[in-house]
Amino acid sequence: MKYKNRFKLKLQDEDSEFFETYILGDISNPEITINRPSQQKLLAAKKYFESQLSSSSLDEILEIKDKINKTKLLTYSVEDNVK
């Protein structure tokens, strides 16, 4: 998830710290303070992938990781104003 000590995924403000601490940091704290709907969605996604990958072998997980690392994404920014 890192490239040259920088996370490949950069989220906005509070979400970035939440992502690094609770999603990537493997901290399973029942007292997690969720301040934004986006943080709730990140936590739900983590739980989903944990349940989906729990029955996978290490080789299968490494294959998935390799595919993700080789995926190229295009970022397209749009204005906030809806017309």
Helices and strands as residue ranges (DSSP letters): E 2-3, E 6-7, H 13-18, I 19-23, H 37-53, H 58-70
